[in-house]
Amino acid sequence: MNFLFIAKNNKQKETPSDVFLTYQELAEFLKISKRHASNLVRLGKIRKFKLGNSTRFLRSEIIHDLKKG
């Protein structure tokens, strides 16, 4: 199940990049293995967010993190 990040500003509409992903969805989005995705997170290449006991990744942040190197 994806969690949507909803901005407080009512002029800004949610976009596909404003979606939280699980580790599995992260791997599928990047077309890599789940293990490789885990390594990228461990190395600090991709930022993670904790939602309760779950770890999630914001799609727009994934793109931003990978572009900056």
PEJOHU-V773163 format. One record per residue. PHI is phi as a letter, one per 20 degrees, with the letter a starting at -180 (* if undefined). PSI is psi in radians with two decimals (* if undefined). NEAR is the number of other C-alpha atoms within 8 Angstrom. Layout:
phi:psi:near
PHI:PSI:NEAR
PHI:PSI:NEAR
This chain:
phi:psi:near
*:2.27:2
e:2.48:7
d:2.35:7
e:2.40:8
e:2.01:8
d:2.10:7
f:2.60:8
f:-0.53:4
f:2.01:5
f:-0.21:6
f:-0.47:4
e:2.16:6
e:2.64:7
f:2.51:9
c:2.92:6
g:-0.41:6
f:-0.16:7
e:0.70:12
d:2.38:13
e:2.38:12
d:2.64:13
e:3.06:10
g:-0.77:12
f:-0.78:8
f:-0.60:8
f:-0.82:12
f:-0.76:13
f:-0.71:9
f:-0.72:7
e:-0.12:6
l:0.82:6
c:3.02:9
f:2.79:8
f:-0.62:10
f:-0.75:6
f:-0.71:9
f:-0.76:12
f:-0.71:9
f:-0.70:8
f:-0.68:10
f:-0.79:11
f:-0.65:7
f:-0.11:7
n:0.22:7
f:-0.47:10
c:2.26:11
e:2.55:10
d:2.78:9
c:2.38:8
e:2.20:8
d:1.69:7
m:-2.17:4
e:0.02:5
d:2.59:6
d:2.31:10
c:2.84:12
c:2.28:14
e:2.14:13
g:-0.75:12
f:-0.58:9
f:-0.61:10
g:-0.85:11
f:-0.79:8
f:-0.82:8
f:-0.73:11
f:-0.53:9
f:-0.63:6
f:-0.21:5
n:*:5
